[in-house]
Amino acid sequence: MPGGYRVTGRWTQGSNILLAGWIHVGCHLYDGDQPRRGSDGRPVYLRCVLPASDAKAVDTWRTTGMRGTGSHDFTITDVFIPEERVHGASEESLRPQPLYQFVGWTHVAHAALGLGIGRVAIDEFIALAGGKEATWLPAEGRLASRTTIQAKVARAEALVGSGRAYVREATRDLWETVCRGERPSPGQRAIYRLAIAQAMTNASEAVDLMYSAGGASAIYATSRLDRCLRDAHTAAAHVWVAPDTYELAGRLLLGLDPGSTTI
């Protein structure tokens, strides 16, 4: 409509929706009942910024983990949004600084979250193993003295460390590219997406190792290992780090259409 758009819909996983002042949502553009399509044949996708007061939260965030994010569903009903608060999926920036030349910088937070959970799980287990006696096997002494436990700790450390290194390398490569005034190539974007997904995968595996090594001490709701397990697997379900990421990135690396605009 003249001067802007009217938005109606329901969105899932609106993190911090109960406390936010403003929200940023993605929308498909419709002409009547039909989606408008761009020159590539895909539905036109727009992003809109609006006051959080224009949205209504729906109490849905009853999850296994990541409960503190408050990522409830929310609805918007026939709200007018002026053109100045609407933009397309294009990566054209209105600012010249390198930080604004690539829209995917914020996604590295998924890797940081996963790797942080993995680090907490390792540190928590090491503290536990150093003081816990393997009472079911008195001859073994402390839990840390068991070779199977030592191997699990080492593997978890390698998983978290390698995930962190991969993310840092991929992010540094992108940053150096935009600092030269260049646009990231499809291959660079694929590697960046892969690094983030792999970091989360590695972190989840590391948490699983530490949780299993913790034995009965880990199963209580008061255990930080239990919380790490729930948070890691909840975070790993996010679309940006889900298993489909590998297919999308693989298609880009092979020079094929990834079939998605989110990479």
C-alpha positions as CSV (number, residue, x, y, z in Angstrom):
1,M,0.0,0.0,0.0
2,P,1.2,3.6,-0.5
3,G,4.0,4.5,2.0
4,G,4.5,1.1,3.5
5,Y,3.1,-2.4,4.1
6,R,0.5,-4.1,6.2
7,V,1.9,-7.1,8.1
8,T,0.0,-10.1,9.5
9,G,1.4,-13.4,10.6
10,R,2.8,-15.6,13.3
11,W,6.4,-16.2,14.0
12,T,8.2,-18.8,16.1
13,Q,11.2,-18.5,18.5
14,G,11.0,-14.8,19.1
15,S,13.9,-14.6,21.5
16,N,13.5,-11.9,24.2
17,I,10.1,-11.0,22.9
18,L,8.7,-10.2,26.4
19,L,11.5,-7.7,27.1
20,A,12.3,-6.2,23.7
21,G,11.5,-2.7,22.7
22,W,11.7,-3.3,18.9
23,I,11.6,-6.5,16.8
24,H,12.9,-7.4,13.4
25,V,10.8,-9.9,11.4
26,G,10.9,-11.5,8.0
27,C,7.9,-11.4,5.7
28,H,6.8,-12.7,2.3
29,L,5.2,-10.1,0.1
30,Y,1.7,-10.9,-1.2
31,D,-0.5,-9.4,-3.9
32,G,-3.9,-10.3,-2.6
33,D,-3.8,-14.1,-1.9
34,Q,-0.8,-14.7,-4.2
35,P,2.9,-14.4,-3.2
36,R,4.8,-11.9,-5.3
37,R,7.8,-13.4,-7.0
38,G,11.1,-11.8,-8.0
39,S,13.0,-12.1,-11.2
40,D,14.5,-15.4,-10.0
41,G,11.1,-16.9,-9.5
42,R,11.3,-17.0,-5.7
43,P,8.9,-15.3,-3.4
44,V,9.9,-11.8,-2.5
45,Y,11.2,-11.7,1.1
46,L,11.2,-8.5,3.1
47,R,12.5,-7.6,6.6
48,C,10.6,-5.2,8.8
49,V,11.4,-3.4,12.0
50,L,8.5,-2.5,14.3
51,P,7.8,-1.7,18.0
52,A,7.5,-4.8,20.1
53,S,4.2,-3.4,21.4
54,D,2.7,-4.1,17.9
55,A,3.2,-7.8,18.5
56,K,1.4,-10.2,20.8
57,A,3.5,-12.9,22.5
58,V,2.1,-16.4,22.7
59,D,3.2,-18.5,25.7
60,T,5.0,-21.4,23.8
61,W,8.5,-21.5,25.1
62,R,8.2,-24.6,27.3
63,T,11.4,-26.2,26.2
64,T,14.0,-28.7,27.4
65,G,16.8,-26.2,27.4
66,M,17.7,-22.5,26.6
67,R,14.7,-21.5,28.8
68,G,16.2,-18.1,29.7
69,T,15.9,-16.8,26.1
70,G,12.2,-16.5,26.4
71,S,11.8,-17.4,22.7
72,H,8.0,-17.4,22.6
73,D,6.0,-17.4,19.4
74,F,4.4,-14.0,18.6
75,T,1.7,-12.7,16.3
76,I,1.2,-9.5,14.4
77,T,-2.2,-8.5,13.0
78,D,-2.7,-5.9,10.3
79,V,0.0,-3.6,11.5
80,F,1.1,-0.8,9.1
81,I,4.9,-0.5,8.7
82,P,6.3,2.5,6.9
83,E,8.7,2.0,4.0
84,E,11.6,3.4,6.0
85,R,11.4,0.5,8.3
86,V,11.3,-2.2,5.6
87,H,14.3,-3.6,3.6
88,G,14.9,-6.4,1.3
89,A,17.1,-9.5,1.6
90,S,19.8,-7.7,-0.5
91,E,23.2,-7.3,1.1
92,E,23.6,-3.8,-0.3
93,S,24.7,-1.6,2.7
94,L,23.9,2.0,3.4
95,R,27.1,2.3,5.5
96,P,30.7,2.1,4.1
97,Q,32.3,0.4,7.2
98,P,33.4,-3.3,6.8
99,L,31.1,-4.3,9.7
100,Y,28.1,-3.5,7.5
101,Q,29.2,-5.3,4.3
102,F,28.1,-8.7,5.3
103,V,24.8,-9.5,6.9
104,G,25.8,-12.8,8.5
105,W,28.2,-11.5,11.2
106,T,25.7,-12.0,14.0
107,H,25.3,-15.7,13.2
108,V,28.7,-16.5,14.7
109,A,26.9,-16.0,18.0
110,H,25.5,-19.5,17.5
111,A,29.0,-20.9,17.5
112,A,30.0,-18.8,20.5
113,L,27.0,-20.1,22.4
114,G,27.7,-23.8,21.6
115,L,31.4,-23.6,22.3
116,G,30.7,-21.8,25.6
117,I,28.4,-24.5,26.7
118,G,31.0,-27.1,25.7
119,R,33.7,-25.3,27.7
120,V,31.5,-25.1,30.8
121,A,30.7,-28.9,30.5
122,I,34.4,-29.7,30.3
123,D,35.4,-27.5,33.2
124,E,32.5,-28.7,35.3
125,F,33.4,-32.4,34.7
126,I,37.1,-31.8,35.4
127,A,36.2,-30.3,38.8
128,L,33.9,-33.2,39.5
129,A,36.4,-35.9,38.4
130,G,39.2,-34.4,40.5
131,G,37.3,-35.0,43.8
132,K,35.0,-37.8,43.0
133,E,35.8,-41.4,44.1
134,A,34.8,-44.2,41.8
135,T,33.0,-45.9,44.6
136,W,31.8,-48.8,42.5
137,L,35.4,-49.7,41.7
138,P,37.3,-48.9,44.9
139,A,40.7,-49.9,43.4
140,E,40.4,-47.2,40.8
141,G,40.5,-44.4,43.3
142,R,39.5,-41.0,41.9
143,L,37.4,-40.8,38.8
144,A,40.1,-38.8,37.1
145,S,42.5,-41.8,37.3
146,R,40.5,-43.9,34.9
147,T,41.9,-44.1,31.4
148,T,38.4,-44.1,29.8
149,I,37.6,-40.9,31.6
150,Q,40.9,-39.3,30.5
151,A,40.2,-40.2,26.9
152,K,36.7,-38.6,27.1
153,V,38.1,-35.4,28.5
154,A,40.8,-35.2,25.8
155,R,38.3,-35.8,23.0
156,A,35.9,-33.2,24.4
157,E,38.7,-30.7,24.6
158,A,39.7,-31.5,21.0
159,L,36.2,-31.1,19.8
160,V,35.7,-27.7,21.4
161,G,39.2,-26.4,20.5
162,S,38.9,-27.5,16.8
163,G,35.5,-26.0,16.5
164,R,36.7,-22.7,17.9
165,A,39.7,-22.7,15.6
166,Y,37.6,-23.4,12.5
167,V,35.1,-20.6,13.3
168,R,38.0,-18.1,14.0
169,E,39.6,-19.0,10.7
170,A,36.4,-18.7,8.6
171,T,35.4,-15.4,10.3
172,R,38.9,-13.9,9.9
173,D,38.9,-14.8,6.2
174,L,35.5,-13.0,5.7
175,W,36.6,-10.0,7.7
176,E,39.8,-9.6,5.8
177,T,37.8,-9.8,2.5
178,V,35.4,-7.0,3.4
179,C,38.2,-4.9,4.8
180,R,39.7,-5.0,1.3
181,G,36.5,-3.6,-0.1
182,E,35.5,-7.0,-1.6
183,R,32.3,-9.1,-1.2
184,P,32.6,-12.6,0.3
185,S,32.5,-15.3,-2.4
186,P,29.8,-18.0,-2.3
187,G,32.6,-20.4,-1.2
188,Q,33.6,-18.2,1.7
189,R,30.0,-17.9,2.8
190,A,29.7,-21.7,2.7
191,I,32.8,-22.2,4.8
192,Y,31.6,-19.6,7.3
193,R,28.2,-21.4,7.6
194,L,29.9,-24.8,7.8
195,A,32.2,-23.6,10.6
196,I,29.4,-22.3,12.7
197,A,27.4,-25.5,12.3
198,Q,30.4,-27.7,12.9
199,A,31.3,-25.8,16.1
200,M,27.8,-26.4,17.4
201,T,28.0,-30.1,16.4
202,N,31.4,-30.4,18.1
203,A,30.2,-28.7,21.2
204,S,27.1,-31.0,21.5
205,E,29.3,-34.1,21.2
206,A,31.7,-32.7,23.8
207,V,28.8,-32.1,26.2
208,D,27.5,-35.7,25.6
209,L,31.0,-37.0,26.5
210,M,31.1,-35.1,29.7
211,Y,27.6,-35.9,30.6
212,S,28.1,-39.7,30.2
213,A,31.4,-39.5,32.0
214,G,29.7,-37.8,34.9
215,G,27.6,-40.9,35.7
216,A,24.9,-40.6,38.3
217,S,26.2,-37.2,39.4
218,A,25.1,-35.7,36.0
219,I,21.5,-36.8,36.0
220,Y,20.1,-34.4,38.6
221,A,18.3,-31.2,37.6
222,T,20.7,-29.4,39.9
223,S,23.7,-30.6,38.0
224,R,25.4,-28.1,35.6
225,L,26.2,-31.0,33.3
226,D,22.5,-31.7,33.1
227,R,21.8,-28.1,32.2
228,C,24.7,-28.1,29.6
229,L,23.2,-31.2,28.0
230,R,19.7,-29.6,27.7
231,D,21.0,-26.3,26.5
232,A,23.4,-27.7,23.9
233,H,20.9,-29.9,22.2
234,T,18.2,-27.2,22.3
235,A,20.6,-24.7,20.7
236,A,21.7,-27.3,18.1
237,A,18.1,-27.5,16.8
238,H,18.3,-23.9,15.4
239,V,18.0,-23.6,11.6
240,W,21.4,-22.0,11.3
241,V,23.2,-25.0,12.7
242,A,20.8,-27.8,11.8
243,P,21.9,-30.8,9.7
244,D,20.5,-29.2,6.5
245,T,23.4,-26.7,6.7
246,Y,25.8,-29.3,5.3
247,E,23.6,-29.8,2.3
248,L,23.3,-26.1,1.6
249,A,27.0,-25.5,2.0
250,G,27.9,-28.5,-0.1
251,R,25.7,-27.2,-3.0
252,L,27.5,-23.8,-2.8
253,L,30.9,-25.4,-2.8
254,L,29.9,-27.5,-5.8
255,G,28.8,-24.4,-7.7
256,L,25.1,-25.2,-7.5
257,D,22.1,-23.2,-6.4
258,P,21.8,-23.7,-2.7
259,G,18.0,-23.4,-2.9
260,S,18.0,-21.0,0.0
261,T,18.7,-17.3,0.6
262,T,19.8,-17.9,4.2
263,I,23.4,-18.9,3.5
